[in-house]
Amino acid sequence: MTLEESKTRLIEFGRFAEERCAGKGRKPETFTFLGFTHYCSHGRNGKFRVKRKTSRKKFAKKCKEINHLIRDMRTKPLKAIIKKLNEILVGYYHYYGITDNIQSLNSFHYEMMKSLFKWLNRRSQKKSYKWDGFNDMLKEYPLVRPRIYVNVYAR
């Protein structure tokens, strides 16, 4: 087994990385693994924690995929579109719904709502929805809300 030189590197990471990097005038590095960007931070109590958020690359790829899916489904009934989107959202939230990642989940939910709003308004020559009407429609056919499914620090 050999290491790929272009992908392998040593980074300053861990409990004392912030102190060591501050002396050099830079921030601790991050790394991406399994769709998460891992970074050094502190919890509410001030102690060191490794935090995770959705990788930008994976986030952008999934947003683009959702956009194409909604575009292709825009002629179907609204109930069918919402059902399919909820299935996708639940799967996404189960994978990325990890401690400290709620901001990325909320961003994904918002991007998906924007995409749905855009493509529903392109079903005819006139606008189908304004944001008020769109929000009323979402009360009738709700989208799954983001939530944390895995607590990394639970005992």
Backbone as CSV, one residue per row, in Angstrom:
resi,resn,N_x,N_y,N_z,CA_x,CA_y,CA_z,C_x,C_y,C_z
1,MET,0.847,-1.169,0.000,0.000,0.000,0.000,0.899,1.241,0.000
2,THR,0.572,2.222,-0.822,1.351,3.461,-0.885,0.437,4.655,-0.653
3,LEU,1.026,5.735,-0.198,0.281,6.968,0.036,0.317,7.834,-1.209
4,GLU,-0.774,8.467,-1.513,-0.833,9.417,-2.619,-0.265,10.738,-2.114
5,GLU,0.872,11.134,-2.633,1.585,12.320,-2.144,0.774,13.605,-2.276
6,SER,-0.023,13.719,-3.347,-0.787,14.955,-3.546,-1.947,15.076,-2.556
7,LYS,-2.410,13.950,-1.979,-3.540,13.976,-1.056,-3.115,13.866,0.403
8,THR,-1.871,13.520,0.648,-1.401,13.276,2.006,-0.587,14.453,2.513
9,ARG,-0.898,14.903,3.718,-0.136,15.992,4.331,-0.344,15.950,5.841
10,LEU,0.583,16.527,6.549,0.456,16.656,7.994,-0.100,18.035,8.300
11,ILE,-1.093,18.084,9.171,-1.669,19.372,9.539,-1.566,19.560,11.042
12,GLU,-1.596,20.795,11.453,-1.611,21.148,12.876,-3.062,21.053,13.326
13,PHE,-3.363,20.054,14.146,-4.741,19.823,14.548,-4.748,19.252,15.958
14,GLY,-5.749,19.590,16.722,-5.874,19.035,18.061,-6.016,20.107,19.116
15,ARG,-5.922,19.682,20.364,-6.187,20.547,21.500,-5.245,21.746,21.579
16,PHE,-3.995,21.560,21.190,-3.016,22.639,21.317,-2.701,23.314,19.976
17,ALA,-3.412,22.958,18.936,-3.149,23.497,17.602,-3.353,25.005,17.547
18,GLU,-4.376,25.495,18.240,-4.667,26.935,18.225,-3.500,27.731,18.799
19,GLU,-2.942,27.266,19.906,-1.809,27.956,20.531,-0.580,27.919,19.634
20,ARG,-0.298,26.743,19.061,0.879,26.605,18.191,0.742,27.463,16.933
21,CYS,-0.449,27.472,16.339,-0.661,28.235,15.108,-0.678,29.737,15.388
22,ALA,-1.163,30.143,16.560,-1.185,31.567,16.902,0.240,32.117,16.940
23,GLY,1.171,31.310,17.410,2.571,31.725,17.429,3.131,31.921,16.032
24,LYS,2.589,31.203,15.070,3.040,31.313,13.677,2.199,32.307,12.881
25,GLY,1.161,32.869,13.525,0.325,33.867,12.865,-0.703,33.297,11.910
26,ARG,-1.220,32.115,12.176,-2.250,31.530,11.314,-3.258,30.748,12.159
27,LYS,-4.305,30.281,11.509,-5.349,29.520,12.203,-5.088,28.030,12.029
28,PRO,-5.621,27.205,12.939,-5.491,25.752,12.764,-6.162,25.316,11.462
29,GLU,-5.581,24.323,10.823,-6.114,23.849,9.549,-7.339,22.963,9.769
30,THR,-8.044,22.728,8.705,-9.212,21.846,8.723,-8.942,20.690,7.769
31,PHE,-9.748,19.660,7.862,-9.668,18.587,6.871,-11.070,18.058,6.607
32,THR,-11.240,17.506,5.430,-12.533,16.983,5.007,-12.445,15.464,4.935
33,PHE,-13.430,14.813,5.554,-13.463,13.357,5.579,-14.921,12.913,5.666
34,LEU,-15.316,12.006,4.801,-16.680,11.450,4.769,-17.763,12.518,4.622
35,GLY,-17.476,13.564,3.869,-18.475,14.601,3.611,-18.569,15.673,4.672
36,PHE,-17.718,15.602,5.687,-17.704,16.602,6.752,-16.363,17.321,6.761
37,THR,-16.404,18.616,7.041,-15.193,19.372,7.293,-15.002,19.399,8.799
38,HIS,-13.874,18.890,9.253,-13.565,18.824,10.680,-12.680,20.016,11.024
39,TYR,-13.016,20.709,12.104,-12.231,21.879,12.504,-12.140,21.970,14.024
40,CYS,-11.123,22.685,14.492,-10.897,22.863,15.929,-11.745,24.021,16.428
41,SER,-12.361,23.833,17.595,-13.166,24.892,18.176,-13.272,24.658,19.675
42,HIS,-14.166,25.415,20.297,-14.397,25.281,21.727,-15.884,25.114,21.973
43,GLY,-16.228,24.348,23.012,-17.612,24.191,23.420,-18.035,25.392,24.253
44,ARG,-19.245,25.375,24.734,-19.750,26.481,25.561,-18.980,26.624,26.866
45,ASN,-18.415,25.524,27.334,-17.648,25.568,28.573,-16.206,26.024,28.355
46,GLY,-15.834,26.302,27.115,-14.490,26.793,26.816,-13.473,25.704,26.534
47,LYS,-13.859,24.451,26.648,-12.930,23.350,26.405,-12.851,23.035,24.916
48,PHE,-11.741,22.454,24.527,-11.506,22.091,23.128,-12.531,21.064,22.641
49,ARG,-12.979,21.253,21.401,-13.857,20.301,20.728,-13.520,20.253,19.254
50,VAL,-13.609,19.073,18.699,-13.552,18.932,17.247,-14.984,19.081,16.770
51,LYS,-15.213,20.048,15.905,-16.563,20.262,15.373,-16.591,19.844,13.913
52,ARG,-17.773,19.542,13.440,-17.954,19.084,12.068,-19.078,19.865,11.411
53,LYS,-18.868,20.158,10.138,-19.935,20.758,9.345,-19.905,20.128,7.965
54,THR,-20.987,20.245,7.237,-21.073,19.662,5.906,-20.019,20.292,5.004
55,SER,-19.324,19.463,4.261,-18.307,19.931,3.323,-18.957,20.822,2.255
56,ARG,-18.282,21.900,1.900,-18.828,22.808,0.870,-19.077,22.092,-0.435
57,LYS,-18.156,21.212,-0.792,-18.255,20.483,-2.054,-19.505,19.592,-2.070
58,LYS,-19.740,18.862,-0.983,-20.912,17.990,-0.897,-22.206,18.798,-0.833
59,PHE,-22.166,19.924,-0.103,-23.328,20.799,0.011,-23.738,21.317,-1.368
60,ALA,-22.767,21.849,-2.102,-23.047,22.410,-3.429,-23.543,21.335,-4.394
61,LYS,-22.936,20.166,-4.326,-23.329,19.078,-5.217,-24.775,18.659,-4.960
62,LYS,-25.152,18.540,-3.686,-26.514,18.117,-3.346,-27.529,19.202,-3.711
63,CYS,-27.166,20.473,-3.506,-28.070,21.572,-3.891,-28.325,21.557,-5.392
64,LYS,-27.277,21.326,-6.155,-27.404,21.274,-7.612,-28.275,20.084,-8.033
65,GLU,-28.065,18.952,-7.374,-28.852,17.751,-7.657,-30.336,17.979,-7.362
66,ILE,-30.634,18.613,-6.241,-32.017,18.911,-5.859,-32.643,19.874,-6.873
67,ASN,-31.885,20.866,-7.279,-32.381,21.835,-8.249,-32.787,21.140,-9.549
68,HIS,-31.951,20.232,-10.044,-32.275,19.502,-11.273,-33.479,18.580,-11.072
69,LEU,-33.572,17.967,-9.908,-34.708,17.092,-9.623,-36.017,17.873,-9.625
70,ILE,-36.030,19.011,-8.953,-37.259,19.821,-8.907,-37.607,20.334,-10.302
71,ARG,-36.592,20.731,-11.055,-36.829,21.192,-12.428,-37.514,20.104,-13.249
72,ASP,-37.031,18.869,-13.115,-37.596,17.772,-13.894,-38.978,17.352,-13.394
73,MET,-39.272,17.588,-12.120,-40.557,17.174,-11.539,-41.602,18.289,-11.534
74,ARG,-41.289,19.466,-12.019,-42.184,20.614,-11.823,-43.559,20.451,-12.459
75,THR,-43.696,19.548,-13.407,-45.001,19.352,-14.039,-45.864,18.347,-13.274
76,LYS,-45.285,17.648,-12.333,-46.029,16.662,-11.545,-46.889,17.373,-10.498
77,PRO,-47.843,16.668,-9.893,-48.659,17.279,-8.838,-47.802,17.688,-7.634
78,LEU,-48.225,18.742,-6.990,-47.476,19.293,-5.867,-47.272,18.268,-4.755
79,LYS,-48.278,17.460,-4.498,-48.191,16.452,-3.440,-47.058,15.456,-3.727
80,ALA,-46.906,15.053,-4.978,-45.855,14.106,-5.363,-44.466,14.745,-5.233
81,ILE,-44.362,16.019,-5.595,-43.089,16.723,-5.485,-42.664,16.818,-4.023
82,ILE,-43.576,17.231,-3.168,-43.267,17.396,-1.742,-42.916,16.055,-1.116
83,LYS,-43.627,14.988,-1.499,-43.343,13.657,-0.948,-41.921,13.227,-1.299
84,LYS,-41.524,13.417,-2.555,-40.175,13.041,-2.992,-39.119,13.891,-2.284
85,LEU,-39.365,15.187,-2.165,-38.405,16.071,-1.496,-38.256,15.699,-0.016
86,ASN,-39.352,15.343,0.632,-39.284,14.946,2.039,-38.465,13.665,2.223
87,GLU,-38.592,12.730,1.288,-37.778,11.511,1.351,-36.291,11.855,1.267
88,ILE,-35.955,12.739,0.351,-34.561,13.143,0.172,-34.073,13.895,1.404
89,LEU,-34.899,14.792,1.917,-34.512,15.576,3.096,-34.268,14.694,4.314
90,VAL,-35.125,13.725,4.543,-34.959,12.842,5.699,-33.630,12.093,5.589
91,GLY,-33.316,11.587,4.423,-32.041,10.897,4.228,-30.858,11.823,4.445
92,TYR,-30.949,13.037,3.925,-29.873,14.016,4.094,-29.694,14.372,5.566
93,TYR,-30.798,14.604,6.266,-30.733,14.968,7.683,-30.216,13.819,8.539
94,HIS,-30.546,12.588,8.175,-30.031,11.457,8.945,-28.515,11.336,8.797
95,TYR,-27.990,11.629,7.624,-26.533,11.532,7.447,-25.810,12.737,8.036
96,TYR,-26.271,13.936,7.686,-25.560,15.149,8.094,-26.082,15.744,9.398
97,GLY,-27.098,15.154,10.004,-27.668,15.673,11.244,-26.837,15.275,12.442
98,ILE,-25.690,15.904,12.574,-24.732,15.570,13.622,-24.488,16.821,14.462
99,THR,-24.035,16.646,15.682,-23.777,17.757,16.592,-22.990,18.871,15.886
100,ASP,-23.370,20.111,16.121,-22.708,21.326,15.604,-22.937,21.577,14.111
101,ASN,-23.813,20.822,13.460,-24.010,21.006,12.018,-25.389,21.579,11.686
102,ILE,-26.111,22.105,12.649,-27.472,22.581,12.401,-27.496,23.758,11.429
103,GLN,-26.469,24.593,11.435,-26.437,25.737,10.527,-26.377,25.279,9.070
104,SER,-25.592,24.268,8.782,-25.526,23.734,7.422,-26.843,23.090,7.015
105,LEU,-27.486,22.407,7.959,-28.782,21.794,7.655,-29.833,22.857,7.350
106,ASN,-29.838,23.929,8.137,-30.778,25.028,7.883,-30.498,25.688,6.540
107,SER,-29.239,25.842,6.192,-28.876,26.422,4.897,-29.361,25.540,3.758
108,PHE,-29.202,24.225,3.902,-29.662,23.297,2.873,-31.181,23.375,2.724
109,HIS,-31.884,23.419,3.844,-33.345,23.518,3.821,-33.777,24.798,3.098
110,TYR,-33.115,25.903,3.395,-33.454,27.179,2.764,-33.149,27.149,1.264
111,GLU,-32.007,26.590,0.883,-31.658,26.509,-0.547,-32.677,25.648,-1.296
112,MET,-33.136,24.592,-0.657,-34.125,23.744,-1.288,-35.459,24.469,-1.443
113,MET,-35.829,25.251,-0.422,-37.067,26.032,-0.521,-36.972,27.062,-1.643
114,LYS,-35.821,27.716,-1.782,-35.637,28.691,-2.864,-35.766,28.019,-4.230
115,SER,-35.180,26.850,-4.354,-35.249,26.124,-5.615,-36.689,25.705,-5.927
116,LEU,-37.397,25.215,-4.920,-38.796,24.825,-5.097,-39.634,26.034,-5.494
117,PHE,-39.437,27.158,-4.835,-40.155,28.394,-5.145,-39.915,28.807,-6.602
118,LYS,-38.646,28.753,-7.011,-38.285,29.145,-8.376,-38.981,28.259,-9.411
119,TRP,-38.897,26.932,-9.222,-39.425,26.037,-10.244,-40.944,25.939,-10.224
120,LEU,-41.573,26.148,-9.079,-43.044,26.176,-9.060,-43.556,27.428,-9.771
121,ASN,-42.791,28.505,-9.712,-43.190,29.731,-10.398,-42.935,29.678,-11.896
122,ARG,-42.269,28.655,-12.358,-42.011,28.522,-13.791,-42.932,27.488,-14.438
123,ARG,-43.991,27.114,-13.727,-44.922,26.133,-14.294,-45.882,26.768,-15.284
124,SER,-46.008,28.072,-15.275,-46.879,28.762,-16.232,-46.233,30.097,-16.578
125,GLN,-46.915,30.868,-17.447,-46.356,32.145,-17.876,-46.435,33.206,-16.785
126,LYS,-47.346,33.029,-15.835,-47.436,34.002,-14.747,-46.928,33.365,-13.452
127,LYS,-46.556,34.211,-12.516,-46.044,33.692,-11.249,-47.149,32.952,-10.512
128,SER,-46.831,31.777,-10.042,-47.801,30.985,-9.294,-47.856,31.422,-7.835
129,TYR,-46.694,31.786,-7.290,-46.600,32.093,-5.865,-45.792,33.350,-5.612
130,LYS,-46.208,34.077,-4.604,-45.352,35.057,-3.950,-44.921,34.369,-2.663
131,TRP,-43.970,34.940,-1.926,-43.474,34.253,-0.739,-44.568,33.994,0.293
132,ASP,-45.521,34.918,0.420,-46.613,34.689,1.389,-47.450,33.474,0.993
133,GLY,-47.819,33.416,-0.268,-48.608,32.284,-0.758,-47.820,30.985,-0.709
134,PHE,-46.523,31.076,-0.989,-45.657,29.904,-0.935,-45.591,29.358,0.490
135,ASN,-45.451,30.246,1.462,-45.425,29.817,2.868,-46.760,29.218,3.302
136,ASP,-47.867,29.758,2.777,-49.179,29.170,3.072,-49.282,27.763,2.478
137,MET,-48.749,27.588,1.265,-48.748,26.275,0.625,-47.909,25.292,1.448
138,LEU,-46.799,25.774,2.020,-45.946,24.906,2.833,-46.630,24.499,4.148
139,LYS,-47.600,25.288,4.589,-48.366,24.882,5.767,-49.286,23.710,5.412
140,GLU,-49.781,23.724,4.198,-50.654,22.642,3.722,-49.847,21.380,3.395
141,TYR,-48.704,21.566,2.722,-47.810,20.465,2.355,-46.434,20.750,2.961
142,PRO,-46.223,20.440,4.240,-44.971,20.841,4.898,-43.756,20.037,4.449
143,LEU,-42.619,20.716,4.464,-41.334,20.067,4.237,-40.756,19.677,5.595
144,VAL,-40.012,18.613,5.625,-39.405,18.135,6.866,-38.405,19.183,7.353
145,ARG,-38.498,19.526,8.635,-37.587,20.514,9.234,-36.276,19.843,9.625
146,PRO,-35.161,20.562,9.515,-33.876,19.972,9.913,-33.778,19.787,11.421
147,ARG,-33.107,18.723,11.807,-32.847,18.495,13.218,-31.615,17.607,13.366
148,ILE,-31.060,17.615,14.553,-29.878,16.814,14.852,-30.325,15.410,15.260
149,TYR,-29.811,14.409,14.583,-30.160,13.029,14.889,-29.083,12.329,15.714
150,VAL,-27.824,12.783,15.574,-26.712,12.133,16.267,-26.002,13.143,17.151
151,ASN,-25.935,12.841,18.443,-25.179,13.664,19.374,-23.846,12.973,19.619
152,VAL,-22.773,13.558,19.101,-21.447,12.965,19.181,-20.955,12.900,20.627
153,TYR,-21.384,13.834,21.441,-20.854,13.939,22.800,-21.768,13.323,23.864
154,ALA,-22.814,12.596,23.437,-23.710,11.953,24.406,-22.980,10.815,25.091
155,ARG,-23.291,10.615,26.336,-22.626,9.549,27.097,-23.493,8.347,27.217
